[in-house]
């Protein structure tokens, strides 16, 4: 998404940097997360947050130990083009059990 659109949708001021936007998103309600790629010290993740009834996806990282990902060599480019608005759809499934 474009920077101006994100600032408007999230009601953030113009002085927020790209990194600040990612940090702000990380403090919101995460409704889904998925591992995209696993490494020894961290996992690259896709997080989906809910904000004002809308859903947004952004990439992130989860460490597998006590240190932060940056301490272990991970570098986030804070590319705002990797943030997408998502749509929630209902999926029904069945589980079959013996009777």
C-alpha positions in Angstrom: 0.0 0.0 0.0 1.1 3.5 -0.5 2.5 5.4 2.5 -0.1 8.2 2.4 -2.9 5.6 2.3 -1.6 3.7 5.3 -1.2 6.9 7.3 -4.8 7.9 6.5 -6.3 4.4 7.1 -4.5 4.0 10.5 -5.0 7.7 11.5 -1.2 8.2 11.9 0.7 11.5 11.7 3.1 12.3 8.9 6.1 12.0 11.1 5.7 8.2 11.3 8.6 6.5 9.5 8.1 3.3 7.5 9.7 1.4 10.4 7.3 3.2 12.8 4.3 2.0 10.7 5.6 -1.6 10.9 6.1 -1.2 14.7 2.6 0.2 15.1 1.1 -2.7 13.1 2.9 -5.1 15.4 1.0 -3.7 18.4 -2.4 -4.3 16.9 -4.6 -7.4 17.2 -3.1 -10.2 15.2 -5.9 -12.4 13.9 -3.7 -14.9 11.9 -0.1 -15.6 11.5 1.7 -18.0 9.1 5.3 -19.1 8.8 6.6 -18.3 5.3 10.2 -19.5 5.7 12.1 -21.1 8.5 15.7 -20.4 9.3 17.9 -21.5 12.2 17.4 -18.4 14.4 14.2 -16.9 13.1 11.1 -17.5 11.1 9.8 -15.1 8.4 6.1 -14.6 9.1 3.0 -13.2 7.5 0.8 -11.5 10.0 -2.8 -10.4 9.5 -4.2 -7.7 11.8 -7.6 -6.4 12.3 -8.1 -2.6 12.5 -11.5 -0.9 12.6 -13.2 -4.0 11.0 -10.6 -4.1 8.2 -7.8 -6.7 7.7 -4.2 -6.0 6.7 -1.3 -8.3 6.0 2.3 -7.5 6.6 5.6 -9.5 6.7 7.4 -9.9 10.0 9.8 -12.1 11.8 9.6 -14.3 14.9 12.8 -15.4 16.7 13.3 -18.9 17.9 15.4 -17.9 20.9 16.1 -15.2 23.5 17.6 -12.6 21.1 15.8 -10.3 18.8 15.9 -10.9 15.0 18.1 -7.8 14.4 20.6 -9.1 17.0 20.9 -12.3 14.9 21.5 -10.6 11.6 17.9 -10.2 10.2 17.4 -6.9 8.4 13.9 -5.6 7.6 13.7 -3.2 4.7 10.3 -1.9 5.9 8.9 -2.0 2.4 5.4 -0.6 2.6 4.6 -2.3 -0.8 4.5 -5.6 1.2 1.4 -4.4 3.2 -1.9 -5.5 1.7 -5.5 -5.1 2.7 -7.2 -8.5 3.0 -10.7 -9.8 2.9 -12.0 -12.4 5.4 -14.0 -15.2 3.9 -15.8 -17.9 5.8 -14.7 -21.5 5.1 -16.8 -24.4 6.3 -15.4 -27.8 6.9 -16.7 -31.1 8.1 -15.2 -33.6 10.4 -16.5 -37.1 10.2 -16.7 -39.2 13.3 -17.9 -42.7 14.0 -21.5 -43.1 15.2 
